[in-house]
Amino acid sequence: MDVSSYIMPPEWALHKATWLSWPHKIASWPGKFEPVPAVFAEIASWLSSSEEVHINVLDETMESEARQLISSLRHEQLRMDRIRFHRIPTNDAWCRDHGPNYVFRECGGKREKVILDWEYNAWGGKYEPYDDDNAVPQRVASIQGLPFISTGMVLEGGAIDVNGKGLLLTTEACLLNPNRNPSMDRGDIERELGRYLGIEKVLWLGDGIAGDDTDGHVDDMARFVDESTVVITVEENPEDENYAPLQANYALLKSFADLEGNPIRVKKLPMPDPVFFEGERLPASYANFYIANSVVLVPVYRCSQDREAVAVLEECFPGRKVVGIDCTDLIWGLGAIHCITHEEPL
């Protein structure tokens, strides 16, 4: 009988490191791959000012290229001594979804860090192959000598957000999609989230944003910024296709309460101007930010709402430096900063 209890820390809890998987799949940014590694390099540079940065690479050549690109930035905040490379093969660069989900396990009065291995099937089998991505958590656990627990359930990191006090945000569009766990209903999914992440209450939002190929990841819409506050993107233009789903999610969120029955505090984030490439609407959103120990990295898109989004998050994180990272090129891969990062708690 399993008498262990698990808890997933919130993203703002103290990190040991951030994990990245270096980009190499040209098909993920067709016709626009060339500028992408430089965006990863800038992100790694800022993260190194805050904590260790662990980067998965295919081989020595890729490590050398990544190291050279990052070091060439010569940014004041760059700490190359904090950047580590690992020969862990990947199919793609979306470490939020295939990376190690660290939780703490308490058993017999002892507390230890463990890695959960959720199954990863490339968002419902959309992009093959994905076998190396699915193996990343086990390979990281082997390198670090950490306990490794297979759950048997399909779950991506971008599909959930936790407050560390028993609450989890997600969407029906993603977690209830039959391309993930067709044999599981809402109750089954809630039980597994409770079992492995220490969740007592799941807050279910509805549909995701336009252009999102993940079937509605919550990290493109709504994020906890403290134990009782959620920021949510809201589209104010009634003519935009994101208007109805985001207004509906905003109304839903305002109806939610925490475990004590207190209303969730809700802050609005704007949406950027629509971003298109080759006629395709991309899932550009300011909610895809990443919270590191001393910095918060926010995707920006060369439009007037960038400054407002950064200002909102500066209010949420007064003890951290909020930095806008131009993700106009990165978002062509259908993901931004949160999608490529995964925290390792201390």
N, C-alpha and C positions, 0 to 999 in steps of 0.2 A: 504493500500500500504506500502511495506517495504522500508523505506528510510534509513535504517541502512547501514553502510559500515563495512566490515570485513577485518581483516588483520591477516595472520598467521606469527608470527615472525620466523626468521631463527633459527636454532639450537644453533648458537653461541651467540644469544641474552641472556641477563642475566636470569638465572633460579631462580625460587623459590625452585624447587624440581625436582627430578627424580622419576618416578613411575616404579615399578617392580611388577610382579606377580610371587610368589614363585612357583618353579617347583614341581609337584606332579604326573603328568601323566606319569607313567612308560612306557606306549606304545609309547611315543614320543622318548624315548631313549632305545629301546628294547635291553636287555642284557648289557646295559652300563649306567643305570640310577644312580648307586651309587655315581660316582664322580661328578655328575652334581650340586647338591646343594652347594658343596664347591666352584665351579666356580662362582655361583651367590653370595656367601658370599664374595669372594674376590672383585667382582665388586661392591657390596654394600659398602664394606669397603673403597675403593678408592673414590666412589661417596660421601661418608659421609665427606670426607676431603674438599669437594667442595660446598656442598649444602645439604638441607634436602633430605632424601630418604624415600619414602612412598611405603610400600610393602603390596600387597594384599595377604591375607592368608585365608584358609578355616575355621579354627577354632582355639581354644586356644592351642591345641596340636601342630599344625603346627607353630603357632607363637612362642611357647616356643622352639621348635626344631630349627627354623630359628634364633631366638635371641641367643641361645646358640652357634650355629655354627659360627655366625658372630663374637660374642664376644670372642670366643676361638682363633681367629686368632691373637689377640694381636698385630696387626700392628700399627706402629707409627702413621699412618695417620687416623686410625679408630676413628670416633666420634659417639659413640652409642647414645648420646643425640640428634643426628640429625636423627635417624632412627625411623620411626613411622610405626605401623602395623594397617591394616584395615581388618575387617571381611567382605571382598568382595569376594564371591565365583567365581572361574574361572574354565574353562574346561582344560586350558593349560597355558603355561607360556609366550606366545608371546605378551607381552604388547605393543610393537610397533604397532601391528595390531589391537588389541582389546581395547587398552587403550584410555583415554580421549584426544581428539584433542583440545587443548586450542587455542583460537583465541581472538583477541580484537575487540570489536564492538564499533563503534562511532555513536552516535545518539543524535541529539539535542545538540551538543557541549560537550557531556559527553562520556567518554571512560570507558568501563567495560570489564572484562575478562569473557568469556563465554565458554562453552563446546559444541563442535559439536558432534552429534551422527550420524556418518556414519553407515550404515548397515554393519554387519560383517557376512560373510557366510563361514568362514574357507576355504578361497581361492577357491571358486567355489564349495563348498559342499564336499570337499575332506575328511574331518574328522568330524564325528558327535559323540556326540552332541556338539553344540557350543552356546547354548542359554545363558548360564551364561557369556561367553565371550562377547556376543553381548550386554549384559545388563550392562557391566562394566562402560561405560561412564555415564549412567543415575544414577547408584549407587554412583559414585564418586561425581557427581553434587549434589546429595542429601546430602551427607556427608558435602560437602564444602559450600552448600547454594549458588551455582552458577547457573546462567541461563543456560538452557539446550535446544539445538535446534536440532531437528531431520531433517535430510536432505532427507531421503528416498533413497539415492544412496549408493551402495556398494563401499567401498573404505577402503584399509588398509594403515596404516601409512608408511609401508615400500615401498609402491608403488610410493611415491612422495617425492620430496625434493625441498625446496623453498629457495630463496635468500632474502626474505623479501622486495624486491623491484619490485615485479610484475612478476618474473620469476618462473617457476616450471619445474622440470625435471621429466620425467616419461618414461614408455616404452609402445609401441603399444602392445607388447606380453601380458602385464598384463591388462591395462585399457581398451583395445578394445576386450578382450576375452569375448565371449558370456556367459561364466559362471559367470560373475559379473553383468552386466547391459544390458541384451539382447535387451531391447527396446530403448537403447540410442546409438546414433552414436557419432562420434568424436566431432562434433559441440555441441551436447547436453552436453557431458562430459566437454568440455572446458568452456561452459557457467556456469555449476555448480561449477567448480573449481574457476572460476572468481568471482562468486557470494559470495561464502562462505570463500574463502582464500585470496581474494584480488589479484588474478592472472590476468595479462594482456596478458601474452604470455606463451604458453606451448611448451617446448622443448621435442620433441618426439624422443626417441631412439628406437632401434629395439628389438632384442631378448635378453633374459637373459643368465645367465651362466648355465653350466651343473650341474645337481643335484638339481636345485632349484625347489621345489614343489609349489612355489607361482606363477608360470607362468611368471617369469621375473621381480621380484622386482628391482627397480632402486638402492636400498640401498646396493645391492651386486655388483654394477658396477660403478656408478658415483655419486658424491656428491659435492654440493657447499661447498667451504671452506671460501669464502667471497662473496661479492655481485657480483663480476665479474669473479670469478675463480672456475673451476670445476676440481676435481681430478677424473681420470677414470682408472680403471684397464685395462691393456693391456697384452695379452698373446703373447709372442714373439716366442714360439715354434710352427712352422707350423703343426706339427704332433698332437698337442693337440686339442681336440674338441672345446675348447673355442677360438681358434685362429681366426677363420673366424667371428663369431658374435662380438667379442670384437674389432677386427680391424675395422669392419664395423661401430660399434658405435663410435669408436675413430674418424674415418673420418667424420661421421655425426656431432659429437660435435664440431669439428674444423670449420664446416661450419655455426655454429649458431652465432647469434648476440643478443645483449641485446636490450632494448626498444629504445635506442638512435642510434642503428645501429652499435655499437662498437662490434668487435669480442669477443666472450667469451674466456678468457684465459684458457688454458688447460694444466694440469700437469699429467704426467703418474704415476700410481701406478703399481708395479709389481703384478703378480699373484703368490701365493705360489705354491710349488710342489703339484701335485694332491693328495688329501686326500681320502682314501678309507676306508670303514669299511664293513666287510662281503661282499666284492666284489662290494659294491655300491659307485659310485662317489658322493662325498659330495660337497655342494656349498661353499667351503672354499674361502674366499676373504678378502683382507685387507680393502676393501671399507666399510665393516660393522662396522666401528668405531663409537664412540659416543662422542659428544662434550659437556662436562660439563663446569661449570664456570671456574674452575682452572685446570682441567685435561682433556686430550683426551685419551680415552681407546681404544686400537687397538687390534683386535684379531690377535694372532700369532699362528704358526702351526709347530714349531720345525724344521724349514728349513732355508736355507741360505738367503732367500729373506726377512725374518722377519726384519732383521736389516735395510735393504734398505727401506722397507715400513715405519718403524718408523722414519727414517731420513727424508723421503719426508714429512711426516706429521709434524715433528718438524719444518721444514721450513715454513709450512702453518700456524702453531699456535705458534709463538715465545713467546707469553705471557702465555702459558699453559704448564704444564708438560705432556708429551706424554708417556703413560705407555702401554707396551705390556702385554696382558693377554692371557695365554695359553688356546686356545679354541679347542684344538684337541679332547677333549671329548665332549664339548658343541655342536660342529658342527654336531655330529651324529644325533642331533635333527633337522638338516637342517636349523639352524639359529645360529647367533653369537651375539655379544654385542649389536649392534643397534636393532636387532630383539627383545631383551628382555627389552629394556628401552624406556621410553617416557618422554620427558621433560615437565615441567610445567613452563611457563615463569613467571617472576616477574611482 
